[in-house]
């Protein structure tokens, strides 16, 4: 009996020793494994940089804008038409600028002996050509001093059209997917005649909408790719311009005098037929008054 108890105790002690040995071995392996494994910190940092770069790129390049510039040039009135024609011809004929004239107008105000020309020009050109074209506007003409040409005002406005671009792209994607599904239905062998007629009608209608929206997309892309520049050509303010209203009144005084004389003559002519009637009434009334007074 004693021998059996002793054997049992020895076995238990041996099992406990083995378990402790395995635990120590496993704990040592666990402590060694992290030391041997590669550090993940640099990878995490690299991932963070890449993500930040993508976000930054999207923030800077994912927006679309349409730019409009308005510019007013002041110069001597005798050079307005020449500078206006030169700017219009350069936009139309200089292939490097890729410029397009959208509107142009020239008119002369005032009297013939004191004309006041006014011109307006609107062009559309790429971003890198705006500064070049503006500089050419200020180049002096023959017999003109460069200091006589002044930029009276200039302002720029930018319109964010990112949502319009995305809406058009989403609408096109939906319509093209719908057209493709209709085309797949039309290609089925078991489709009936009535179904084919309806499907072909839907395909034709959808294709027309796609072409219309694609036209809008091209117009918007052209507006984004180019900038609009509007130039007003005005005469510089001089003493001669300040007395322009006085000259106009003086030149019109003779006409005003003639019109007043004509009005007076017309009044006299209109009164002449009534003179006998007035005289007859006056003397007739006087005669009746005297006769009544004698009685």
C-alpha positions in Angstrom: 0.0 0.0 0.0 2.8 2.4 1.0 4.6 1.6 -2.3 1.5 2.4 -4.3 1.1 5.8 -2.6 4.7 6.6 -3.2 4.5 5.7 -6.9 1.4 7.9 -7.3 3.1 10.9 -5.7 6.2 10.5 -7.8 4.0 10.4 -10.9 2.1 13.6 -9.9 5.4 15.4 -9.2 6.7 14.4 -12.6 3.6 15.7 -14.4 3.8 19.0 -12.6 7.4 19.4 -13.5 6.7 18.6 -17.1 3.8 21.2 -17.2 6.1 23.9 -15.7 8.8 23.1 -18.2 6.3 23.4 -21.2 5.0 26.7 -19.8 8.4 28.2 -19.5 9.4 27.0 -22.9 6.2 28.5 -24.5 6.7 31.7 -22.6 10.3 32.0 -23.8 9.1 31.3 -27.4 6.5 34.0 -27.1 9.0 36.5 -25.9 11.4 35.6 -28.6 8.9 35.7 -31.4 8.1 39.4 -31.2 11.8 40.2 -31.1 12.4 38.2 -34.3 9.3 39.5 -36.1 9.7 42.6 -38.4 8.4 45.9 -37.0 5.1 47.0 -38.6 5.5 50.7 -37.7 7.3 51.7 -41.0 4.6 50.0 -43.1 1.8 51.8 -41.2 3.6 55.1 -41.7 3.9 54.4 -45.4 0.2 53.5 -45.7 -0.7 56.8 -43.9 1.4 58.8 -46.4 -0.2 57.1 -49.4 -3.7 57.7 -48.1 -3.0 61.3 -47.3 -1.5 61.8 -50.8 -4.6 60.4 -52.5 -6.9 62.6 -50.4 -4.8 65.6 -51.1 -4.8 64.9 -54.9 -8.6 64.5 -54.9 -9.0 67.7 -53.0 -6.9 69.7 -55.4 -7.7 68.1 -58.8 -11.3 67.0 -58.3 -12.8 70.5 -58.6 -13.9 72.2 -61.9 -14.2 75.9 -62.3 -15.4 78.4 -65.0 -13.5 81.7 -65.1 -14.9 85.0 -66.3 -12.7 88.2 -66.7 -14.0 91.7 -67.3 -11.6 94.4 -68.4 -12.0 98.1 -69.2 -9.4 100.0 -71.2 -9.2 103.8 -71.3 -7.5 105.6 -74.2 -7.8 108.5 -76.6 -11.0 108.3 -78.6 -9.2 108.3 -82.0 -7.5 105.0 -81.2 -10.5 103.0 -80.0 -11.5 101.6 -83.3 -8.0 100.7 -84.3 -7.2 98.9 -81.1 -10.6 97.1 -81.2 -10.0 95.9 -84.7 -6.5 94.8 -83.9 -7.6 92.8 -80.9 -10.4 91.1 -82.9 -8.1 90.3 -85.8 -5.4 88.8 -83.5 -8.0 86.6 -81.8 -9.3 85.3 -85.1 -6.0 84.9 -87.0 -3.4 84.0 -84.3 -3.5 80.2 -84.3 -1.2 79.9 -81.2 -3.7 81.7 -79.0 -6.6 79.3 -79.9 -8.9 82.2 -79.3 -12.5 82.5 -80.3 -14.6 85.7 -80.7 -17.9 85.3 -78.9 -19.2 88.8 -79.5 -18.0 92.1 -80.9 -19.7 95.6 -81.2 -18.6 99.1 -82.2 -20.7 102.2 -82.2 -20.2 106.0 -82.4 -22.2 108.2 -80.0 -22.6 112.0 -80.1 -22.6 114.4 -83.1 -20.6 113.8 -86.3 -18.2 116.7 -85.5 -17.6 115.4 -82.0 -17.9 111.6 -82.2 -17.6 109.4 -79.1 -16.7 105.8 -80.1 -17.5 102.9 -77.8 -16.4 99.3 -78.4 -16.9 95.9 -76.7 -15.2 92.6 -77.4 -15.7 89.2 -75.8 -13.4 86.3 -76.4 -12.8 82.7 -75.2 -9.3 81.4 -74.9 -7.2 78.8 -73.0 -5.9 79.5 -69.5 -2.3 80.0 -70.6 -3.3 82.5 -73.4 -5.2 85.0 -71.2 -2.2 86.9 -70.0 -0.6 86.9 -73.5 -3.8 88.4 -75.0 -4.2 91.0 -72.3 -0.6 92.1 -72.8 -1.2 92.5 -76.5 -4.1 94.8 -75.8 -1.8 97.3 -74.1 0.7 97.5 -76.9 0.9 101.1 -78.2 -0.3 101.9 -81.7 1.5 104.2 -84.1 1.6 107.8 -82.9 0.4 106.7 -79.5 2.2 106.9 -76.2 2.1 103.7 -74.1 1.2 105.8 -71.0 -2.0 106.9 -72.7 -3.5 103.4 -72.5 -4.7 102.6 -69.0 -6.5 99.6 -67.5 -9.4 101.4 -65.9 -10.8 98.3 -64.1 -10.4 94.5 -64.1 -12.2 91.8 -62.2 -12.3 88.0 -62.2 -15.0 85.6 -61.1 -14.9 81.9 -60.7 -17.8 79.5 -60.7 -17.5 76.0 -59.3 -19.2 73.6 -61.7 -18.0 70.4 -60.1 -21.6 69.3 -59.2 -22.7 69.9 -62.8 -19.9 67.7 -64.2 -20.7 64.9 -61.8 -24.5 65.1 -62.4 -23.9 64.9 -66.2 -21.6 62.0 -65.8 -24.0 60.1 -63.5 -26.9 60.8 -65.8 -25.0 59.6 -68.9 -24.0 56.4 -67.0 -27.6 55.7 -66.0 -28.9 56.2 -69.6 -26.2 54.1 -71.2 -26.8 51.3 -68.7 -30.5 51.5 -69.5 -29.9 51.5 -73.2 -27.6 48.4 -72.9 -30.3 46.5 -70.9 -32.9 47.4 -73.5 -30.5 46.2 -76.2 -30.0 42.9 -74.4 -33.8 42.5 -74.2 -34.1 43.2 -77.9 -31.5 40.5 -78.7 -33.5 37.7 -77.1 -34.8 35.1 -79.5 -38.1 34.6 -77.7 -39.1 38.4 -77.8 -42.4 39.1 -79.4 -43.1 41.7 -82.1 -45.0 44.1 -79.8 -42.2 43.8 -77.2 -39.6 44.5 -79.8 -41.5 47.6 -81.0 -41.7 49.0 -77.5 -38.0 48.1 -76.7 -36.8 49.8 -79.9 -38.8 52.9 -79.1 -37.2 53.0 -75.6 -33.7 52.5 -77.2 -34.3 55.4 -79.7 -35.6 57.7 -77.0 -32.8 56.9 -74.6 -30.2 57.4 -77.4 -31.6 60.8 -78.2 -31.3 61.8 -74.5 -27.8 60.5 -74.4 -26.8 62.6 -77.4 -28.4 65.7 -75.9 -26.6 65.3 -72.6 -23.3 64.5 -74.4 -23.7 67.9 -76.1 -24.1 69.6 -72.8 -21.1 67.7 -71.5 -19.0 69.0 -74.5 -20.1 72.5 -73.9 -19.3 72.4 -70.2 -15.9 70.8 -70.9 -15.2 73.6 -73.4 -16.2 76.2 -70.8 -13.9 74.6 -68.2 -11.0 74.3 -70.7 -11.2 78.0 -71.6 -11.7 81.3 -69.9 -14.0 84.1 -71.0 -12.6 87.6 -71.3 -14.7 90.7 -71.9 -13.0 94.0 -72.9 -14.6 97.4 -73.0 -12.9 100.1 -74.9 -13.7 103.6 -73.6 -12.4 107.1 -74.3 -10.3 108.7 -71.7 -11.8 111.7 -69.9 -10.5 115.0 -71.3 -11.5 118.6 -71.2 -13.0 118.2 -74.6 -15.1 115.3 -73.4 -16.3 117.3 -70.4 -17.6 120.1 -72.7 -19.3 117.6 -75.0 -22.8 118.2 -73.5 -22.3 122.0 -74.0 -21.4 121.5 -77.6 -24.4 119.3 -78.2 -26.8 121.9 -76.8 -25.1 124.7 -78.7 -25.3 122.7 -82.0 -28.9 122.0 -81.3 -29.9 125.6 -80.3 -30.6 126.7 -83.9 -32.9 123.7 -84.4 -34.6 124.5 -81.1 -35.1 128.1 -82.1 -36.6 127.1 -85.4 -38.9 124.6 -83.7 -40.1 127.3 -81.2 -40.7 129.8 -84.1 -42.7 127.1 -85.9 -44.8 126.5 -82.8 -45.5 130.3 -82.5 -46.4 130.6 -86.2 -48.7 127.6 -85.9 -50.4 129.3 -82.9 -50.9 132.5 -84.8 -52.3 130.7 -87.9 -54.6 128.8 -85.6 -55.9 132.1 -84.0 -56.5 134.0 -87.3 -59.9 132.3 -88.2 -61.3 133.1 -84.8 -60.4 136.9 -85.0 -63.7 137.9 -86.9 -65.8 135.9 -84.6 -64.2 137.5 -81.5 -64.6 141.0 -83.0 -68.2 140.4 -84.0 -69.0 139.2 -80.5 -67.2 142.1 -78.9 -69.0 144.8 -81.0 -72.3 143.1 -80.9 -72.2 142.8 -77.2 -71.2 146.4 -76.8 -74.1 147.5 -79.1 -76.6 145.6 -77.1 -75.2 146.9 -73.8 -75.6 150.6 -74.9 -79.1 150.0 -76.3 -80.1 148.5 -73.0 -78.6 151.4 -71.1 -80.6 154.0 -73.0 -83.9 152.4 -72.2 
